[in-house]
């Protein structure tokens, strides 16, 4: 049977992580021929409650270095609109690496290699570092996915398997970030499978993966747990169930199960320390709270208004900007295909058009009628940098407020990232 283990962190994260890891073998027994460990963390951004706990990662690093690992690499490619070097700095992950001897790897600062996703029928671009160590030399290295326990407004949950979406370079994340997103996630997992998953469940997020800090009391639930397993699919299935979602509720897990990429039958998964699972299980929702500025009008198309792309990508930013940055309304958002012509004709003033579907139908007409200065756009299916730029302009948010560090520090880090060849799709606030 597949095994998934719950450990209580209330008496110490180090002890809980050690128990969870050691239940699957000593560090020496888990290491592969190279003696190297690769930890894929979830460090999409430095906003509170959205990234893997630095202390959980520290505990993993410390355990393996003390247990004989030749090197431990902490790898990530942050979300679009950001760049990884800044996120490592702002979260304290870089300092933790410096203190422990772990090696931080900013995947956006690496060259590209193609990877074919068979069922999706298309190529994506992954860092050459990932190709070298987690594809070409996969059997030589220990690879651990270290996500944070979160719901996700576009993919329902983001756990060990979804965490691997961060292995793609930014420009490869935009295509198919629509109704095909779950297929894309399952295909990435078919190509690259972790040896272990260790989920940071010290807290969990409800109502999506990127809750407004001002809504934390409603969206963030302390759980004091870590969850570990050596079958990534089984671990995600159990963690999803812990959050209140069945296998059929999470399409990328259902697809991975259909492709026989691990165990998905809860009856064939041994949940160790089951009492923790039963006592602390949640009934979360992946839906946003939907608290947008009242004077923002949203017009959704009748078709292809994908929650996995333009719809929830835009609405998530809108909710955060409205609550955390005091963003104003007074404009209209168009998204999806098949928008009622009468509704489009009634649009006046300022407008943001989200995604290629709405842009192809209405951008030329609205630009000509309203003027280019009043129209912002986010092309593709999820160009998050353009979404941030457009909504920040529409909502009157000065770009410098979006950086978690001082402007001087941010520019210095970006200059260093460019010097090292960053391929990140950054917002206007970071463009130099």
Secondary structure, DSSP 8 states (H G I E B T S, - for coil): -EEEEEEE-TT-HHHHHHHHHHTT--HHHH--TT-EEEEEE--S--STTSS--HHHHHHHHHHHHHTT-SEEEEEE---TBS-HHHHHHHHTHHHHHHHHT-EEEEGGGS-EEEEEETTTTEEEEEEHHHIIIIIITGGGSEEEEE-EEEEETTTEEESTTGGGGGGB-THHHHTT-STTHHHHHHHHHHH---SEEEEEEEEEESSSSS--GGGHHHHEEEEEEEEEESSHHHHHHHHHHHHT--GGGSHHHHHHHHTT-S---GGGEEEETHHHHHHH------S------TTEEEEE-SB---TTTHHHHHHHHHHHHHHHS-----EEEEESB---HHHHHT--SEEEEESHHHHHHHHHHHHHHH-GGGEEEE-TTT-HHHHHHHHHHHTT--GGGG-SS-HHHHHHHHHHHHHTT----B-GGG--
